[in-house]
Amino acid sequence: MGGTGVLYPLVTGVPLPGDAGSSEPPIRTRSFVRDLLLVVATGVVLYFAGPELLSVFSSWPRLTTLQPAWLVVALAAEVAHFGCTFALQRLALRTRAWGPVVTAQLSGNAVTLVVPGGAAAGAAVQYRMLSATGITPEDAVGGLTAFTFLGIGGLLALPLPALVVVGLGAPVAGSLLAAGLISTGAFLVFIGLATVALVADQPLVWLGRVITQVLTRLRPHHPPPLDLGNRLVDQRNQVRAVLGAHLREAVLLTAGRLALDLLCLYASLRATGASADPAVILVVFAVAGVIGLIPITPGGLGLVEAGLTGLLALAGVPTGRALLATLTYRLASYWLPICAGPFAYLAFRLQQRHRARPASPTNGP
């Protein structure tokens, strides 16, 4: 669960195509004060979420009590979830190659999950790796932005079917229902802003001017970005081209990613021996997904554990089993992808070394 901003380069620090000064993405220089504030914010969140996080981690020895069949289902569902992720990024990047997409996604995702506010670092890693394999900056930025757009939109859309299920009679705690309604409101705001951004040029031009003015005041000794508004329009056109050409496949893959992640959570719960109405778990998953979008801690660490455990408890799951189900789900969706990141990067480096190796001359007759 989680995501980055819709305006991918602005939020993550990846440059837009046409940035002056370098052909490869520069690493954004951050001031000491901003880094300090980020670390402090992360520390505050972890302080308040710490007791819940410690409770979740204290359940590690109880992993041996999980029902093996459901644990296999949970892990398989998360592997399939990443398969849909790779396919969706491949579609958005408009490439037929699997290797660069898989290695870049796993490597960038691992960085994002371990660094506070790691979306910028993870995006920069992914961008550099994709560029090194021959994917153009325009395709990389447009594709990654489209992928982020679909990911956030899908997460925010989840409360809608959840509330429909509630309307059909599924019993849901009042506070959980209220959280679902708030998430639905966030989705409606997102859809409104996204529609305007995809259709109209002037709001993006205005946004570019505002960002330029803010950056000029915050960084008076740095040159402001050139013609940012029009470059945002160009980037939007890239996103629209990607979505327009493969909208059906993109929507299906986005829905598949979410459904498989939901299955992982449900199987994690069943692996503990607990059970709950799948409709209620859908509401829990939708609200927890929105919580995971808050990019304060790495990968929502602490926030997701505390939020998901509390939401499962509201759904009627005993506290002990809610903690164990949360740990199992996060093991599959958070910790294992982190472990896969270094191996993916190593595979990428070996592949690049093989490509750079000159072909051995053939012997004449």
Secondary structure per residue as TSV (DSSP state, phi and psi in degrees):
chain	resnum	aa	ss	phi	psi
A	1	M	-	360.0	140.0
A	2	G	-	138.6	179.0
A	3	G	-	175.3	173.1
A	4	T	-	-113.2	179.5
A	5	G	-	-68.8	157.3
A	6	V	S	-65.8	-42.4
A	7	L	S	-81.9	77.9
A	8	Y	H	-50.6	-52.3
A	9	P	H	-64.7	-35.6
A	10	L	H	-70.0	-40.7
A	11	V	H	-76.5	-37.9
A	12	T	H	-96.4	-14.3
A	13	G	-	94.0	-1.4
A	14	V	-	-73.5	131.3
A	15	P	-	-72.9	150.0
A	16	L	-	-74.3	152.6
A	17	P	T	-57.6	136.7
A	18	G	T	98.9	-2.2
A	19	D	-	-61.5	135.4
A	20	A	T	-79.6	152.3
A	21	G	T	108.2	-26.2
A	22	S	-	-161.1	148.2
A	23	S	S	-85.7	-12.1
A	24	E	S	-119.2	156.7
A	25	P	-	-66.7	121.7
A	26	P	-	-73.4	151.7
A	27	I	-	-81.2	123.3
A	28	R	-	-66.5	128.0
A	29	T	-	-80.3	125.0
A	30	R	-	-109.3	143.8
A	31	S	-	-73.4	156.6
A	32	F	H	-61.6	-38.6
A	33	V	H	-63.5	-42.9
A	34	R	H	-66.4	-41.0
A	35	D	H	-61.7	-41.6
A	36	L	H	-63.8	-43.3
A	37	L	H	-62.0	-39.4
A	38	L	H	-64.7	-43.5
A	39	V	H	-65.2	-40.9
A	40	V	H	-63.5	-44.1
A	41	A	H	-61.5	-42.7
A	42	T	H	-62.1	-43.1
A	43	G	H	-62.6	-40.0
A	44	V	H	-63.8	-44.9
A	45	V	H	-63.3	-45.4
A	46	L	H	-65.9	-30.5
A	47	Y	H	-63.8	-47.6
A	48	F	H	-74.4	-32.4
A	49	A	H	-89.1	-4.5
A	50	G	H	-55.8	-49.1
A	51	P	H	-57.5	-41.1
A	52	E	H	-67.9	-39.1
A	53	L	H	-64.6	-41.9
A	54	L	H	-64.6	-36.2
A	55	S	H	-63.9	-40.3
A	56	V	H	-64.5	-47.7
A	57	F	H	-66.1	-29.4
A	58	S	T	-67.7	-11.6
A	59	S	T	-85.8	-0.4
A	60	W	G	-51.1	-46.8
A	61	P	G	-60.7	-23.7
A	62	R	G	-80.3	-2.8
A	63	L	G	-60.4	-26.7
A	64	T	G	-69.1	-14.0
A	65	T	G	-91.1	-1.8
A	66	L	S	-68.0	149.9
A	67	Q	-	-74.8	118.3
A	68	P	H	-57.0	-40.7
A	69	A	H	-61.8	-45.1
A	70	W	H	-71.0	-31.4
A	71	L	H	-64.3	-41.0
A	72	V	H	-63.1	-40.7
A	73	V	H	-62.0	-43.2
A	74	A	H	-61.6	-47.0
A	75	L	H	-66.6	-41.3
A	76	A	H	-64.5	-38.6
A	77	A	H	-64.0	-39.2
A	78	E	H	-71.8	-35.8
A	79	V	H	-62.2	-44.0
A	80	A	H	-65.5	-34.1
A	81	H	H	-59.0	-45.4
A	82	F	H	-68.4	-30.7
A	83	G	H	-61.1	-42.7
A	84	C	H	-64.8	-36.7
A	85	T	H	-61.6	-46.7
A	86	F	H	-61.4	-44.3
A	87	A	H	-63.7	-38.5
A	88	L	H	-68.9	-42.1
A	89	Q	H	-65.9	-38.7
A	90	R	H	-60.8	-40.4
A	91	L	H	-66.4	-44.7
A	92	A	H	-67.4	-33.7
A	93	L	H	-83.3	-6.7
A	94	R	T	56.2	51.5
A	95	T	-	-133.3	151.3
A	96	R	-	-93.1	-10.8
A	97	A	-	-76.7	139.7
A	98	W	S	-97.5	-41.9
A	99	G	H	-54.9	-53.8
A	100	P	H	-61.6	-37.8
A	101	V	H	-66.0	-45.6
A	102	V	H	-65.6	-49.5
A	103	T	H	-66.8	-40.3
A	104	A	H	-67.9	-40.1
A	105	Q	H	-66.6	-46.1
A	106	L	H	-65.7	-39.8
A	107	S	H	-67.4	-49.7
A	108	G	H	-63.5	-38.3
A	109	N	H	-64.3	-39.9
A	110	A	H	-63.6	-41.4
A	111	V	H	-63.6	-43.5
A	112	T	H	-59.1	-36.4
A	113	L	H	-79.5	-15.1
A	114	V	H	-113.2	-11.7
A	115	V	S	-107.6	131.2
A	116	P	T	-58.0	128.5
A	117	G	T	60.1	37.0
A	118	G	T	-76.7	4.9
A	119	A	H	-60.0	-38.6
A	120	A	H	-65.6	-48.4
A	121	A	H	-66.0	-42.5
A	122	G	H	-63.7	-40.5
A	123	A	H	-67.0	-39.6
A	124	A	H	-63.8	-41.7
A	125	V	H	-61.6	-47.5
A	126	Q	H	-64.0	-42.1
A	127	Y	H	-61.8	-45.9
A	128	R	H	-64.0	-41.9
A	129	M	H	-65.6	-42.4
A	130	L	H	-65.0	-41.7
A	131	S	H	-63.3	-36.2
A	132	A	H	-67.2	-20.7
A	133	T	T	-93.2	3.2
A	134	G	T	101.9	-0.3
A	135	I	-	-74.6	130.0
A	136	T	-	-67.4	152.7
A	137	P	H	-56.1	-38.2
A	138	E	H	-62.6	-46.5
A	139	D	H	-67.1	-38.0
A	140	A	H	-64.8	-50.3
A	141	V	H	-67.5	-47.2
A	142	G	H	-62.3	-42.6
A	143	G	H	-67.6	-44.6
A	144	L	H	-65.9	-35.2
A	145	T	H	-67.3	-42.8
A	146	A	H	-62.2	-40.7
A	147	F	H	-61.6	-44.7
A	148	T	H	-64.2	-42.5
A	149	F	H	-57.0	-47.4
A	150	L	H	-67.1	-38.6
A	151	G	H	-64.7	-46.9
A	152	I	H	-67.7	-42.9
A	153	G	H	-60.4	-41.3
A	154	G	H	-64.3	-44.0
A	155	L	H	-62.1	-44.5
A	156	L	H	-70.8	-22.7
A	157	A	H	-79.3	-18.5
A	158	L	T	-56.7	-38.9
A	159	P	H	-60.7	-23.0
A	160	L	H	-62.8	-57.4
A	161	P	H	-63.4	-30.3
A	162	A	H	-62.2	-43.9
A	163	L	H	-70.9	-30.0
A	164	V	H	-62.8	-43.1
A	165	V	H	-62.4	-41.0
A	166	V	H	-62.0	-40.5
A	167	G	H	-63.1	-24.1
A	168	L	T	-83.0	-0.6
A	169	G	T	118.2	3.7
A	170	A	-	-69.1	128.8
A	171	P	-	-73.7	122.1
A	172	V	-	-133.9	137.9
A	173	A	-	-59.7	147.5
A	174	G	H	-59.3	-42.4
A	175	S	H	-66.6	-35.5
A	176	L	H	-67.8	-38.9
A	177	L	H	-64.4	-40.8
A	178	A	H	-62.2	-40.9
A	179	A	H	-63.1	-38.4
A	180	G	H	-63.9	-38.5
A	181	L	H	-66.5	-39.8
A	182	I	H	-63.0	-42.6
A	183	S	H	-63.3	-37.1
A	184	T	H	-64.6	-40.1
A	185	G	H	-61.6	-39.7
A	186	A	H	-62.7	-38.2
A	187	F	H	-65.2	-41.8
A	188	L	H	-64.1	-39.8
A	189	V	H	-63.7	-43.4
A	190	F	H	-60.3	-45.3
A	191	I	H	-62.4	-41.6
A	192	G	H	-62.1	-48.2
A	193	L	H	-66.4	-39.8
A	194	A	H	-65.3	-39.0
A	195	T	H	-63.3	-44.5
A	196	V	H	-62.3	-43.5
A	197	A	H	-65.9	-33.2
A	198	L	H	-80.3	-19.8
A	199	V	H	-106.0	-43.5
A	200	A	-	-103.7	142.7
A	201	D	S	-87.4	-38.3
A	202	Q	H	-59.5	-42.1
A	203	P	H	-59.9	-36.2
A	204	L	H	-71.3	-37.3
A	205	V	H	-63.2	-43.6
A	206	W	H	-63.1	-42.7
A	207	L	H	-61.9	-40.4
A	208	G	H	-61.1	-39.9
A	209	R	H	-65.8	-42.0
A	210	V	H	-63.9	-45.5
A	211	I	H	-63.1	-40.3
A	212	T	H	-61.2	-43.8
A	213	Q	H	-63.9	-42.9
A	214	V	H	-64.2	-46.8
A	215	L	H	-63.4	-35.5
A	216	T	H	-63.7	-38.8
A	217	R	H	-75.6	-36.5
A	218	L	H	-76.0	-30.9
A	219	R	-	-129.0	71.6
A	220	P	T	-63.5	-21.6
A	221	H	T	-94.7	4.1
A	222	H	S	-110.4	142.3
A	223	P	-	-66.4	137.4
A	224	P	-	-70.3	155.8
A	225	P	-	-62.2	141.1
A	226	L	T	-86.9	126.5
A	227	D	T	50.8	47.3
A	228	L	H	-62.4	-39.1
A	229	G	H	-59.2	-48.5
A	230	N	H	-67.6	-32.2
A	231	R	H	-71.4	-30.6
A	232	L	H	-65.7	-37.6
A	233	V	H	-64.0	-41.9
A	234	D	H	-62.3	-42.4
A	235	Q	H	-64.1	-42.2
A	236	R	H	-58.5	-40.3
A	237	N	H	-63.8	-36.5
A	238	Q	H	-62.5	-44.7
A	239	V	H	-62.6	-44.7
A	240	R	H	-63.5	-36.6
A	241	A	H	-65.5	-41.5
A	242	V	H	-64.0	-47.7
A	243	L	H	-68.2	-37.3
A	244	G	H	-68.8	-35.3
A	245	A	H	-77.7	-31.0
A	246	H	S	-133.6	39.8
A	247	L	H	-62.9	-44.5
A	248	R	H	-62.2	-48.7
A	249	E	H	-63.1	-38.5
A	250	A	H	-64.7	-42.7
A	251	V	H	-65.3	-42.2
A	252	L	H	-63.8	-43.0
A	253	L	H	-67.5	-37.7
A	254	T	H	-63.3	-45.1
A	255	A	H	-63.5	-38.3
A	256	G	H	-64.3	-40.9
A	257	R	H	-58.0	-47.1
A	258	L	H	-68.4	-41.9
A	259	A	H	-63.5	-40.2
A	260	L	H	-70.7	-36.5
A	261	D	H	-65.8	-39.7
A	262	L	H	-62.9	-41.7
A	263	L	H	-61.9	-37.2
A	264	C	H	-61.1	-44.7
A	265	L	H	-63.6	-44.8
A	266	Y	H	-64.4	-43.2
A	267	A	H	-66.0	-35.4
A	268	S	H	-61.6	-40.0
A	269	L	H	-66.8	-44.8
A	270	R	H	-66.6	-29.1
A	271	A	H	-64.5	-24.4
A	272	T	T	-82.0	-8.4
A	273	G	T	94.3	-5.1
A	274	A	-	-87.7	162.9
A	275	S	-	-143.2	153.6
A	276	A	-	-155.3	158.8
A	277	D	-	-59.1	124.3
A	278	P	H	-55.3	-31.1
A	279	A	H	-65.1	-38.3
A	280	V	H	-69.6	-39.2
A	281	I	H	-62.3	-33.9
A	282	L	H	-61.5	-41.8
A	283	V	H	-64.0	-44.8
A	284	V	H	-58.6	-46.5
A	285	F	H	-63.5	-40.7
A	286	A	H	-63.4	-47.0
A	287	V	H	-67.6	-42.0
A	288	A	H	-63.3	-34.8
A	289	G	H	-63.4	-39.7
A	290	V	H	-67.1	-39.8
A	291	I	H	-59.9	-40.2
A	292	G	T	-65.8	-14.5
A	293	L	T	-75.1	-14.5
A	294	I	-	-73.3	111.3
A	295	P	T	-91.2	47.5
A	296	I	T	-87.4	-48.5
A	297	T	S	-103.6	159.1
A	298	P	G	-59.8	118.4
A	299	G	G	61.5	22.2
A	300	G	G	71.3	18.8
A	301	L	T	-56.3	128.9
A	302	G	T	91.6	-51.6
A	303	L	H	-64.3	-49.7
A	304	V	H	-66.9	-42.7
A	305	E	H	-60.7	-48.5
A	306	A	H	-65.7	-45.0
A	307	G	H	-66.2	-45.4
A	308	L	H	-67.5	-40.5
A	309	T	H	-62.5	-44.9
A	310	G	H	-64.4	-38.6
A	311	L	H	-68.1	-39.9
A	312	L	H	-64.0	-37.6
A	313	A	H	-63.6	-39.8
A	314	L	H	-63.9	-28.1
A	315	A	T	-80.3	1.0
A	316	G	T	97.7	7.5
A	317	V	-	-82.0	131.9
A	318	P	-	-54.9	145.2
A	319	T	H	-56.9	-44.7
A	320	G	H	-60.1	-43.4
A	321	R	H	-74.3	-30.8
A	322	A	H	-63.5	-41.4
A	323	L	H	-62.6	-44.5
A	324	L	H	-68.1	-38.7
A	325	A	H	-65.1	-39.4
A	326	T	H	-63.4	-44.1
A	327	L	H	-61.6	-42.8
A	328	T	H	-64.4	-44.4
A	329	Y	H	-63.9	-43.5
A	330	R	H	-71.1	-28.8
A	331	L	I	-60.1	-43.7
A	332	A	I	-76.2	-37.8
A	333	S	I	-98.9	-15.1
A	334	Y	I	-121.0	-56.6
A	335	W	I	-75.0	-43.1
A	336	L	H	-64.4	-41.6
A	337	P	H	-61.3	-34.1
A	338	I	H	-61.8	-44.3
A	339	C	H	-65.0	-31.3
A	340	A	H	-74.1	-23.5
A	341	G	H	-57.9	-52.6
A	342	P	H	-60.1	-37.9
A	343	F	H	-66.9	-37.5
A	344	A	H	-64.8	-41.0
A	345	Y	H	-67.5	-38.6
A	346	L	H	-62.4	-42.4
A	347	A	H	-62.1	-38.9
A	348	F	H	-63.5	-44.6
A	349	R	H	-64.0	-40.8
A	350	L	H	-65.4	-38.9
A	351	Q	H	-65.0	-42.7
A	352	Q	H	-66.7	-37.3
A	353	R	H	-65.1	-38.4
A	354	H	H	-66.5	-39.2
A	355	R	H	-68.3	-33.7
A	356	A	H	-80.8	-13.8
A	357	R	S	-69.6	127.6
A	358	P	-	-67.0	143.7
A	359	A	-	-67.1	137.2
A	360	S	-	-69.5	136.6
A	361	P	-	-66.1	142.2
A	362	T	-	-84.1	142.3
A	363	N	-	-76.2	139.0
A	364	G	-	-74.5	168.6
A	365	P	-	-67.6	360.0
